[in-house]
Amino acid sequence: MGDWMDPRVPVITQDNRRTHSTIICCLNTHMIVSHAHKLIFTHIPKNAGTSIRAWFERWVPDADEIPNLDKHMTPHHVHTRHLDNYTHFAVVRNPYDRLLSQYNFHVERHEQYLKPKSKLRNKEWANEKYTELKQGFSNWLTDPYPIADREAKWYDYRWCPQSLWCTPDTHILKFETLEQDFKWVQDKVGNNVEDAGLQRLNITTSDNDHRTSANRVLLAPHRELILSHLLVDFKRFGYAPDFDRAS
């Protein structure tokens, strides 16, 4: 993983590449687009989105952000008429694996927050959240979410189906076969550089494979709850709800 992937490292961007000056990379808060190729990336959380955005920033000259559209919003939020004929693409993932990844990501991030040199280690909210997360996956999964709270996010990343981020016209890539599926994007933008593959960014060190014995033990008591929210994803994207990954 190269240093250019670190958001703290100055990189050449669309705004400054002609002068070869460097600024801090900022294409990380809004929906990303290539107007030249009429291509919009739909960033579903915990589905390799950070890696794909970084790839766009490095290899697509006109990579840009769509103003006023958060990076995790859906194609349904894109109301700009001149984008109507653009192609949206998204990465989907086995729902069991995605839930495990979400939980482990939050645990590991808060562990970083509380390290001795972290500026957040004495923040009450960081300590409270870490204490809550350490109560375990089951507690995190079943903890009520303030969905009616206007201060909360507009959706719960645990229970919002990936299908909500996908229209019938969205081009789907699979997380499990992403190296192969991503060639569609490379062909779309005409990128034929041999070493222009995806970097593994923003990942967890934990095992997120639902098929392992330990993760089956975590998931099994909650299968009914998970399927009540996410069955649409299993059916739409061809994943088996019996803990076996689809081919």
N, C-alpha and C positions, 0 to 999 in steps of 0.2 A: 504494500500500500504506500503510494508515494506521498511526500510531504505536501504536494500541491492539493491533496484532498483535504487537508486540515483547514477548516474555515477561517482559522486565524492567520493563515499564510497568504500574503498578497499574490494575486494571480492576474493574468491579463484577461479582461472581459470585453464584451461587445462595445462598451462605451469608451474603452481606452486602447484597444488593440492596434489602432493605427499609429498611435504615438509611442507604443511600447512602454508606456508608464504602467505602474501597478497600483491597484487598489484592493481593498478587502472584498472578497467575493460576496455578493449579496443576493444571488439567485437562489434563495433558500426559504422564502416566506410566502411566495405566491405561485399560482399555477404557471407552469413553464410551457412555452410554445416556440415552434419554428414556423415563422410566416412563409419563408421560402419554400418549405416542404408541406405547408398546411397540416402540421402535425401538433397535437396537444397531448401532453402526458397527464393522465389522471393518477394522482399519487395516493394509493390506498395505504394507510399506515401499516408498517411492519411487513411490507412486501417488496423489499429491495429498492424502495423509492429513492432513498438517498444516493445509492449507487448510480441509479439511472440519471438522476438530476446532475450529479457530478460528471457523468459521461457527456451529457448534453453541453454542460458548461465548457468542457474541454474540446469537444470534437465537432460541435455544430456552431458555425460562425455566427449565425443570427439568433442563437438561443436568447430568449427574452422572457420576461414575466408579463402576465396579464394583470393589469392594474385592478385592485379591489377584489381579487379572487384569491382567497387563502389556498395554500398548496394542497390541502386535503379536501377541498370542495369537489363537487361532482359535476359532470357535464350538464346537469340540470340547472346549475347556477350560471352557466355561460349564456348570457342574454345578448351579447354583442352580435349584431346581425352579420357583420362581415366575417364572423367565424363560423357561420352556419355550415359551410361546406368543408370544414376542416375535419380531419380524421382524429378521433380520440383513441388512445390505447392505454391499457392498464395491465398490471400484474396481479394475478390472483393466486391464492395459496390454500392448501388444505386447512379448513377452519380449525381443526384441533391444533395443528402446528402453530397457526397464527395466534391463537389464544395463549399458548405456552410462551411463544416469543414475546408477546405483549407484556405478560407478567414478568418474565425474566429480564426483559429490557428495563422495566421500571425499577426492579430490585437493584440491578447493577448500576443504573444511573444514580440512584439515591445513595448507594454505597460510595460512589465517587464524590457526591455532594458532601459527605461527612468525613472525608479524609482530612488529616491534620492540616494540609496546606490549602484546603478549599475555603473560599470566602463564605460559603454557605453552611459550614459545619456548625455554627452557633445559631442558625436560623431555626426558630421554633417549628415552623411549618415543615422544614426538611426532616427534622428529627421525628416529628409526629407521623409524617407519611412513611418514613422508613420503618418505624415501629409497627405501623399498620400492615405494611407489605410483608414484614417478617412473620406475621401471623399465618402466612402460607397461601398457596395457590387457591385453595378452597374458599378461604375467607375473602380473598380478592375477587374471585369469580362471582360470589353470591352477595357481596356487599351492595346494598341498595345504592342506586345512582340517582342524583337529584335532577332527573330529566325535566322536571317542571320548573327548575330553578333558572331564572333568566340570566343569572351570572355564570351558569355552567355552559359547557360546549353545547352546540346544537344537536349533537348526537353522541351516543356512548360507543366508543371504539370497540368495546367488547362485543356488543350485541347488535351493532349496525351491520347488516349483511353486506358483503362485498358487492353483491348484486346491485345495491343502491348506487354504487359508483359507476355502474356500467349500463349504457343504453343498448338496445338491440344492435346498434351499429359500432359499438366499441370493439376494437381489435384486442383480443385477449391473449396475454402471454402467461405461461404457467411458471410459478416460482421453482417448481421441481425440475423443470427442463429449460430454465431461463437462458443458459448459455446458447442452446440451440434456437430457442424461440426469439431471442433478441436479434438474431440475424435479420429478422423482418424489419426491425428499426434501422439497422445499419444499411440495408438495401434501400430503404425508403429515403434516407438522407445521403446516400451515395458515399458512405464511409467504408473504404476498403483497406485501411491501415491495419497491418498484421497485429500490432500490439495494442489495438484500440478496444480491447475487451473490457468488461465491467470489473471494477474494483469491488471488494467486499467491504462495505462501509456501514457504520452504525449497527453492527451486529452484536449479538450476545455471545458470551463464552459458554453459556449453558446449553444443554442438549434439549432441543425443541421438537424432537421426533416423537410423535404420538405413539409410535409402535413399540418403543422400548418398554420394558417391564415397569420401570419406575414411573414413567409418564402414564401408562395405562392405569396404574393405581390412582394417580391424581385425577384422571379424567373420568374413569368409570362411574363414580357416584353422581356425576353431573351430566351424563349423556342425555338424559331426558330434557334437562334445562337447556343444554346447548342446542339440541335439535329443535327445540321449540322456537328458538330464535334464528337459527342458521341453516335449517334444512334446505331452504331455497338455494343456498350456495352449494351444498353437497349435490343437489340435483342439477343445477344449472351448469356447474363446472366439472361434473363427472367424478366427484370424490365419493368414496364409499364411507358411509357412517359407521361401519363395523371395525374401525381402526386400521383398515388396510388401505394403503395409499393407491390411488388409481394409477394405472399404467399410462 
